[in-house]
């Protein structure tokens, strides 16, 4: 389904009881974030929120794609797998042998359908240009300051349009934009992104880089800007495929780029590569930790245009789950089909757990047919597009329900012998990864949880019946001064894993600690032992998974002990310190609201008419903050 405007999508949300209108005044400074965080963390993602009274003339829409139902509505499907089936059907029709002239004629309608997705330029102005302001002032927009330690206000759902200066091929990406002045922002594109490549090419040519930013319009535009498409594939073509209607583009007022004619708001401008970079950030990011300030280009705004009835779309990110979790699930389901068609036909399914914040954890199932097959999957995925950022990869047999994490954990327990079935590598990481010793480069870990062929097993393995493992917590805490608590609940589900929380002081050594743990007659029978700081609730498995997967560099924080047919993998999910771990980078704080904002929203909740009172999620995590700033000081 194609939407002619964001307003039309809002109407569809309202018809489906998926929208709450908030008519009371709410500040864009922290307050909208606090309300949205409470709503979006409800089971199923809560409702979309339309803040109609925010101090500007533009209603603010947030959490619009933050549930399975809403992401399906935005893309015009009842199930996200429907999109993969469309891709699969199209591929089969176009690639199957055509034995007769009649067979060849049958594909003509599909070729016509293909052409209908291609973006089309139109003359004249679009409705996105009903109001034109060549003396631009970003203060007219309800731009959020999301979290207390953020460096300022940020545009968080910008559809950023650039072109390769050599061949004119367009790229559409999504990079946060920190407001610097009324007519300038930062442009936070990661060095692995196409926008950054275009910038470097303009820098070599010594030319200014035109950029236009679209806000709103059909939600398919927003999703497509986040999609992990191959370089030089136009994201507006993907949008056309998703909405089953081509994207109509019009020329900008102050540069030669083209933007969706039906977008709500357009911000035009340029980056001058000859200028010094600006210090951008910090920002409470989708990892649930602050991404710390760094150097990025400055974007100069030359014009702002908008519809007369424009809506400003935005989002917040932070400790999962948030709206971006559902966008990530769309990517998981949509791009499984292209991976299978183009690279790995033996792949059965894929899951990117929300706690893994997109790039920390991936689970795939495999139609295994030869020795080393899982390793082929490992090498292929770690070399494929944005999967190169993945830190922890698990491969199971095809009949495993990989969306059931308890079932996956049981499969790992059954089929993984750590000394032989856990592999380590190094490679590129997302620049937001704070745990790596080196910026955007570090360790990766792979678990082969498939059933092993004879050729894949080298050792005599001793299996321990998990029900017979008896961990006396009080005794262990008494014997190990560092230990605060031990979660042994997974053992009851026949999962050979425990979580140990510790008091980490300046004398702590991970390798010395694991050596002492391994000498214990009970601990060395367990396959996986996770070690975390004692400010984490180790009985909340979602939070524990989120923290551990964020905090490990596998090349540094994993230690395998082999014990005569038994083996244990110890994983250090603690915060790394300069004093004990020789960690030389700044470690970021987790992202939470502050008490002043929490108390104000508590007080005003009933007047907002948004349903039953919801406790602030930040209260659960405030104990994990080290201090009030973005950097977690020792």
PAVOKE-119325 format. One record per residue (C-alpha): x, y, z. Coordinates in steps of 0.2 Angstrom, whole numbers. Example, Ala and Ser with C-alpha at 12.3 -4.5 7.8 and 13.67 -1.06 7.14 Angstrom:
BEGIN
[rec [62,-22,39]];
[rec [68,-5,36]];
This chain:
BEGIN
[rec [0,0,0]];
[rec [7,17,-5]];
[rec [3,32,7]];
[rec [2,49,-1]];
[rec [7,57,15]];
[rec [12,54,33]];
[rec [-5,61,38]];
[rec [-13,47,29]];
[rec [-3,35,38]];
[rec [-8,43,55]];
[rec [-26,41,49]];
[rec [-23,23,46]];
[rec [-15,20,63]];
[rec [-30,29,71]];
[rec [-43,18,62]];
[rec [-33,3,68]];
[rec [-33,9,86]];
[rec [-14,11,85]];
[rec [-12,29,89]];
[rec [-14,40,105]];
[rec [-16,59,102]];
[rec [-8,70,116]];
[rec [-16,87,116]];
[rec [-8,93,132]];
[rec [9,103,131]];
[rec [24,92,132]];
[rec [42,98,130]];
[rec [54,92,117]];
[rec [67,93,130]];
[rec [68,76,138]];
[rec [49,74,142]];
[rec [43,67,125]];
[rec [57,54,127]];
[rec [52,49,144]];
[rec [34,46,139]];
[rec [39,37,123]];
[rec [51,26,133]];
[rec [37,20,145]];
[rec [25,17,130]];
[rec [37,9,118]];
[rec [43,-4,131]];
[rec [26,-11,134]];
[rec [22,-28,127]];
[rec [20,-27,109]];
[rec [27,-10,108]];
[rec [13,0,114]];
[rec [5,14,103]];
[rec [11,27,91]];
[rec [11,44,99]];
[rec [6,61,91]];
[rec [11,76,101]];
[rec [0,90,95]];
[rec [6,103,107]];
[rec [25,104,108]];
[rec [29,122,106]];
[rec [29,122,87]];
[rec [16,122,73]];
[rec [21,104,68]];
[rec [13,89,76]];
[rec [26,76,81]];
[rec [24,58,77]];
[rec [35,45,87]];
[rec [34,26,89]];
[rec [25,25,73]];
[rec [34,9,67]];
[rec [36,2,85]];
[rec [26,-14,84]];
[rec [23,-29,73]];
[rec [6,-22,68]];
[rec [12,-5,64]];
[rec [27,-10,54]];
[rec [16,-22,44]];
[rec [3,-7,41]];
[rec [17,4,35]];
[rec [23,-8,22]];
[rec [6,-14,17]];
[rec [7,-32,22]];
[rec [-1,-44,35]];
[rec [16,-53,39]];
[rec [34,-47,35]];
[rec [38,-64,27]];
[rec [25,-59,14]];
[rec [38,-47,7]];
[rec [51,-61,5]];
[rec [39,-72,-3]];
[rec [36,-58,-16]];
[rec [54,-57,-19]];
[rec [56,-76,-21]];
[rec [41,-77,-33]];
[rec [48,-63,-44]];
[rec [65,-71,-44]];
[rec [59,-88,-49]];
[rec [48,-81,-63]];
[rec [62,-70,-70]];
[rec [76,-84,-69]];
[rec [67,-100,-73]];
[rec [70,-107,-91]];
[rec [58,-101,-104]];
[rec [56,-115,-117]];
[rec [43,-107,-128]];
[rec [38,-90,-135]];
[rec [22,-91,-124]];
[rec [33,-93,-109]];
[rec [43,-78,-113]];
[rec [28,-68,-116]];
[rec [22,-72,-98]];
[rec [36,-63,-90]];
[rec [31,-46,-99]];
[rec [19,-41,-85]];
[rec [33,-44,-72]];
[rec [45,-33,-82]];
[rec [32,-20,-82]];
[rec [30,-22,-64]];
[rec [48,-20,-61]];
[rec [48,-4,-71]];
[rec [34,3,-60]];
[rec [45,3,-45]];
[rec [59,14,-53]];
[rec [59,32,-45]];
[rec [52,45,-58]];
[rec [57,63,-59]];
[rec [43,75,-62]];
[rec [44,94,-67]];
[rec [37,108,-56]];
[rec [36,108,-37]];
[rec [30,95,-25]];
[rec [18,96,-11]];
[rec [34,95,0]];
[rec [37,113,-7]];
[rec [21,121,-3]];
[rec [30,132,10]];
[rec [48,138,5]];
[rec [60,146,17]];
[rec [76,151,10]];
[rec [81,160,27]];
[rec [81,143,36]];
[rec [78,141,55]];
[rec [78,124,62]];
[rec [70,130,78]];
[rec [53,129,69]];
[rec [54,110,70]];
[rec [50,101,86]];
[rec [67,93,87]];
[rec [71,82,102]];
[rec [84,82,116]];
[rec [82,64,119]];
[rec [93,60,135]];
[rec [101,70,149]];
[rec [119,68,143]];
[rec [116,71,125]];
[rec [126,85,116]];
[rec [110,94,111]];
[rec [95,91,100]];
[rec [95,78,86]];
[rec [85,75,71]];
[rec [83,56,72]];
[rec [73,50,57]];
[rec [82,60,43]];
[rec [81,53,25]];
[rec [98,59,19]];
[rec [100,60,1]];
[rec [118,61,-8]];
[rec [125,57,-25]];
[rec [142,50,-30]];
[rec [151,65,-38]];
[rec [158,53,-52]];
[rec [143,44,-58]];
[rec [128,53,-51]];
[rec [122,37,-43]];
[rec [110,42,-28]];
[rec [112,35,-10]];
[rec [98,37,3]];
[rec [104,34,21]];
[rec [99,38,39]];
[rec [112,47,49]];
[rec [108,57,65]];
[rec [109,76,64]];
[rec [114,86,80]];
[rec [108,104,79]];
[rec [122,116,81]];
[rec [114,133,76]];
[rec [98,138,68]];
[rec [105,134,51]];
[rec [118,120,54]];
[rec [119,102,60]];
[rec [132,88,62]];
[rec [131,74,49]];
[rec [135,58,59]];
[rec [138,46,45]];
[rec [149,31,50]];
[rec [165,28,40]];
[rec [158,12,33]];
[rec [143,21,25]];
[rec [140,26,8]];
[rec [137,44,13]];
[rec [155,45,21]];
[rec [162,38,4]];
[rec [153,52,-6]];
[rec [160,64,7]];
[rec [178,58,4]];
[rec [176,58,-15]];
[rec [170,76,-14]];
[rec [185,80,-3]];
[rec [197,73,-16]];
[rec [188,83,-29]];
[rec [189,99,-18]];
[rec [170,102,-21]];
[rec [156,106,-10]];
[rec [144,91,-7]];
[rec [126,94,-9]];
[rec [114,86,3]];
[rec [95,85,5]];
[rec [86,78,20]];
[rec [68,72,18]];
[rec [57,70,34]];
[rec [40,60,33]];
[rec [30,55,18]];
[rec [27,37,15]];
[rec [34,27,29]];
[rec [42,16,16]];
[rec [54,30,13]];
[rec [60,29,31]];
[rec [62,11,31]];
[rec [71,10,15]];
[rec [84,23,21]];
[rec [89,11,35]];
[rec [89,-5,24]];
[rec [106,-14,21]];
[rec [106,-13,2]];
[rec [122,-16,-8]];
[rec [131,0,-13]];
[rec [124,8,-29]];
[rec [107,1,-27]];
[rec [94,15,-26]];
[rec [84,15,-9]];
[rec [70,23,-18]];
[rec [68,8,-29]];
[rec [66,-3,-14]];
[rec [53,10,-8]];
[rec [44,8,-24]];
[rec [44,-11,-23]];
[rec [38,-11,-5]];
[rec [24,2,-8]];
[rec [20,-6,-26]];
[rec [21,12,-33]];
[rec [36,22,-39]];
[rec [43,36,-29]];
[rec [40,53,-38]];
[rec [54,65,-36]];
[rec [56,84,-38]];
[rec [71,95,-39]];
[rec [76,105,-24]];
[rec [76,123,-23]];
[rec [94,127,-19]];
[rec [103,112,-25]];
[rec [101,99,-39]];
[rec [96,84,-29]];
[rec [79,76,-30]];
[rec [68,72,-16]];
[rec [51,63,-14]];
[rec [38,75,-20]];
[rec [26,70,-6]];
[rec [38,71,9]];
[rec [32,82,24]];
[rec [48,92,26]];
[rec [64,95,16]];
[rec [80,102,23]];
[rec [92,107,9]];
[rec [110,111,11]];
[rec [128,106,9]];
[rec [144,100,17]];
[rec [160,108,13]];
[rec [174,95,15]];
[rec [187,109,16]];
[rec [180,114,32]];
[rec [187,108,49]];
[rec [176,94,57]];
[rec [165,98,71]];
[rec [164,89,88]];
[rec [147,80,88]];
[rec [139,71,102]];
[rec [137,63,114]];
[rec [121,54,110]];
[rec [110,41,119]];
[rec [111,27,106]];
[rec [102,11,100]];
[rec [115,1,110]];
[rec [108,7,126]];
[rec [124,16,129]];
[rec [130,33,125]];
[rec [140,35,109]];
[rec [153,47,114]];
[rec [158,64,105]];
[rec [169,63,90]];
[rec [173,73,74]];
[rec [161,74,60]];
[rec [156,85,45]];
[rec [146,101,47]];
[rec [130,102,37]];
[rec [125,120,31]];
[rec [106,122,29]];
[rec [102,133,14]];
[rec [83,130,13]];
[rec [68,122,22]];
[rec [52,118,13]];
[rec [37,109,19]];
[rec [19,104,17]];
[rec [6,116,24]];
[rec [0,102,35]];
[rec [16,94,38]];
[rec [20,81,52]];
[rec [37,80,60]];
[rec [42,61,62]];
[rec [55,56,75]];
[rec [61,42,85]];
[rec [71,38,101]];
[rec [84,25,104]];
[rec [91,18,120]];
[rec [90,3,131]];
[rec [80,-10,120]];
[rec [67,-13,116]];
[rec [63,3,107]];
[rec [55,7,90]];
[rec [71,3,81]];
[rec [69,-15,87]];
[rec [54,-17,75]];
[rec [63,-9,61]];
[rec [77,-22,63]];
[rec [64,-36,63]];
[rec [58,-30,46]];
[rec [76,-30,40]];
[rec [78,-48,47]];
[rec [63,-55,38]];
[rec [64,-45,22]];
[rec [83,-48,18]];
[rec [83,-66,23]];
[rec [76,-70,5]];
[rec [90,-60,-4]];
[rec [103,-69,6]];
[rec [96,-86,2]];
[rec [94,-82,-16]];
[rec [111,-73,-19]];
[rec [123,-82,-7]];
[rec [117,-95,4]];
[rec [102,-106,-2]];
[rec [105,-118,12]];
[rec [100,-105,25]];
[rec [84,-110,33]];
[rec [80,-95,44]];
[rec [88,-80,53]];
[rec [85,-71,70]];
[rec [93,-55,76]];
[rec [88,-54,94]];
[rec [82,-37,100]];
[rec [94,-38,115]];
[rec [108,-40,103]];
[rec [104,-22,96]];
[rec [105,-28,78]];
[rec [124,-31,77]];
[rec [129,-40,93]];
[rec [120,-57,91]];
[rec [114,-67,76]];
[rec [106,-84,76]];
[rec [104,-94,59]];
[rec [98,-111,55]];
[rec [105,-122,42]];
[rec [101,-136,31]];
[rec [117,-145,35]];
[rec [124,-157,22]];
[rec [143,-159,24]];
[rec [157,-157,37]];
[rec [162,-139,40]];
[rec [145,-133,33]];
[rec [142,-121,48]];
[rec [160,-114,46]];
[rec [155,-110,28]];
[rec [140,-100,34]];
[rec [151,-91,47]];
[rec [164,-86,34]];
[rec [150,-80,21]];
[rec [140,-70,33]];
[rec [154,-61,41]];
[rec [159,-56,24]];
[rec [142,-50,18]];
[rec [137,-32,19]];
[rec [132,-26,36]];
[rec [134,-43,43]];
[rec [152,-39,44]];
[rec [148,-30,60]];
[rec [141,-45,69]];
[rec [150,-50,85]];
[rec [142,-66,90]];
[rec [135,-79,78]];
[rec [126,-95,82]];
[rec [122,-108,69]];
[rec [109,-122,72]];
[rec [101,-136,62]];
[rec [86,-132,51]];
[rec [73,-139,62]];
[rec [77,-128,77]];
[rec [65,-114,81]];
[rec [78,-101,82]];
[rec [65,-88,88]];
[rec [63,-97,104]];
[rec [79,-93,113]];
[rec [77,-106,127]];
[rec [76,-119,113]];
[rec [92,-112,105]];
[rec [101,-112,122]];
[rec [97,-130,124]];
[rec [103,-134,107]];
[rec [120,-125,111]];
[rec [121,-135,127]];
[rec [118,-151,118]];
[rec [129,-148,102]];
[rec [143,-136,108]];
[rec [159,-143,116]];
[rec [168,-126,119]];
[rec [185,-132,116]];
[rec [181,-138,98]];
[rec [164,-129,93]];
[rec [168,-111,98]];
[rec [178,-101,85]];
[rec [186,-84,86]];
[rec [190,-71,73]];
[rec [193,-53,71]];
[rec [186,-40,59]];
[rec [177,-24,57]];
[rec [164,-19,71]];
[rec [151,-5,71]];
[rec [159,11,76]];
[rec [146,12,91]];
[rec [154,-4,98]];
[rec [162,3,114]];
[rec [170,-14,121]];
[rec [183,-16,107]];
[rec [201,-12,112]];
[rec [202,-3,95]];
[rec [190,8,87]];
[rec [178,-1,75]];
[rec [189,-17,75]];
[rec [189,-31,87]];
[rec [185,-49,91]];
[rec [171,-60,85]];
[rec [164,-77,92]];
[rec [155,-91,83]];
[rec [146,-106,90]];
[rec [143,-121,79]];
[rec [127,-129,87]];
[rec [124,-141,73]];
[rec [125,-160,75]];
[rec [143,-165,72]];
[rec [148,-177,58]];
[rec [162,-189,62]];
[rec [175,-179,53]];
[rec [171,-164,64]];
[rec [174,-172,81]];
[rec [192,-173,87]];
[rec [191,-177,105]];
[rec [184,-189,117]];
[rec [170,-179,125]];
[rec [163,-182,142]];
[rec [145,-176,144]];
[rec [138,-171,161]];
[rec [120,-174,166]];
[rec [115,-156,170]];
[rec [102,-162,183]];
[rec [116,-169,193]];
[rec [126,-152,194]];
[rec [123,-145,211]];
[rec [129,-127,214]];
[rec [128,-122,232]];
[rec [127,-103,230]];
[rec [130,-99,248]];
[rec [146,-110,248]];
[rec [153,-103,232]];
[rec [150,-85,238]];
[rec [159,-89,254]];
[rec [174,-97,245]];
[rec [176,-83,231]];
[rec [177,-66,239]];
[rec [173,-58,222]];
[rec [156,-66,220]];
[rec [140,-57,224]];
[rec [127,-69,217]];
[rec [125,-83,205]];
[rec [110,-86,194]];
[rec [108,-105,192]];
[rec [91,-105,185]];
[rec [96,-110,167]];
[rec [102,-126,174]];
[rec [84,-131,179]];
[rec [80,-130,161]];
[rec [94,-141,156]];
[rec [105,-127,149]];
[rec [123,-128,155]];
[rec [125,-110,159]];
[rec [126,-99,174]];
[rec [128,-80,177]];
[rec [140,-74,191]];
[rec [140,-56,197]];
[rec [155,-50,205]];
[rec [162,-35,215]];
[rec [176,-29,202]];
[rec [190,-20,211]];
[rec [207,-13,205]];
[rec [215,-30,209]];
[rec [203,-40,198]];
[rec [211,-51,185]];
[rec [199,-61,173]];
[rec [211,-74,169]];
[rec [216,-77,187]];
[rec [198,-78,192]];
[rec [193,-90,178]];
[rec [208,-101,183]];
[rec [201,-102,201]];
[rec [183,-105,195]];
[rec [189,-119,184]];
[rec [198,-128,199]];
[rec [181,-129,207]];
[rec [173,-146,205]];
[rec [156,-139,201]];
[rec [160,-124,190]];
[rec [171,-135,179]];
[rec [156,-146,174]];
[rec [147,-131,167]];
[rec [149,-127,148]];
[rec [146,-108,149]];
[rec [150,-96,163]];
[rec [146,-77,161]];
[rec [153,-65,173]];
[rec [145,-47,175]];
[rec [146,-33,187]];
[rec [135,-34,203]];
[rec [125,-18,198]];
[rec [116,-29,184]];
[rec [100,-39,188]];
[rec [107,-56,183]];
[rec [89,-64,185]];
[rec [83,-53,170]];
[rec [90,-63,156]];
[rec [85,-50,143]];
[rec [95,-36,152]];
[rec [109,-48,155]];
[rec [110,-53,137]];
[rec [110,-35,132]];
[rec [124,-30,143]];
[rec [135,-45,140]];
[rec [134,-44,121]];
[rec [138,-25,122]];
[rec [153,-27,134]];
[rec [163,-41,126]];
[rec [177,-41,114]];
[rec [178,-59,110]];
[rec [197,-59,107]];
[rec [200,-52,125]];
[rec [185,-57,135]];
[rec [184,-76,132]];
[rec [194,-90,140]];
[rec [191,-108,137]];
[rec [197,-121,150]];
[rec [199,-139,144]];
[rec [197,-152,158]];
[rec [199,-170,152]];
[rec [184,-172,141]];
[rec [175,-157,149]];
[rec [177,-139,144]];
[rec [171,-122,150]];
[rec [169,-106,141]];
[rec [171,-91,152]];
[rec [164,-74,146]];
[rec [169,-58,154]];
[rec [153,-46,152]];
[rec [159,-33,165]];
[rec [163,-15,162]];
[rec [181,-14,156]];
[rec [193,-2,166]];
[rec [209,7,163]];
[rec [216,1,179]];
[rec [212,-18,179]];
[rec [210,-21,161]];
[rec [222,-9,153]];
[rec [207,-3,143]];
[rec [213,14,135]];
[rec [197,20,127]];
[rec [183,30,137]];
[rec [169,18,142]];
[rec [151,25,140]];
[rec [137,26,153]];
[rec [121,17,150]];
[rec [106,28,144]];
[rec [93,33,157]];
[rec [82,48,161]];
[rec [85,59,176]];
[rec [75,60,191]];
[rec [68,78,188]];
[rec [61,72,171]];
[rec [54,56,178]];
[rec [46,65,193]];
[rec [38,78,181]];
[rec [30,65,170]];
[rec [24,55,185]];
[rec [15,70,191]];
[rec [8,75,174]];
[rec [3,57,168]];
[rec [-15,58,172]];
[rec [-18,74,163]];
[rec [-10,67,147]];
[rec [-24,55,144]];
[rec [-13,41,138]];
[rec [-20,26,149]];
[rec [-15,18,165]];
[rec [1,24,174]];
[rec [17,16,168]];
[rec [33,16,179]];
[rec [48,24,171]];
[rec [60,10,164]];
[rec [74,21,169]];
[rec [71,17,187]];
[rec [76,-1,184]];
[rec [93,4,176]];
[rec [98,19,186]];
[rec [108,8,198]];
[rec [119,3,183]];
[rec [124,21,180]];
[rec [142,26,186]];
[rec [139,45,186]];
[rec [128,58,177]];
[rec [138,61,162]];
[rec [140,51,145]];
[rec [157,44,150]];
[rec [157,31,164]];
[rec [172,37,175]];
[rec [181,24,186]];
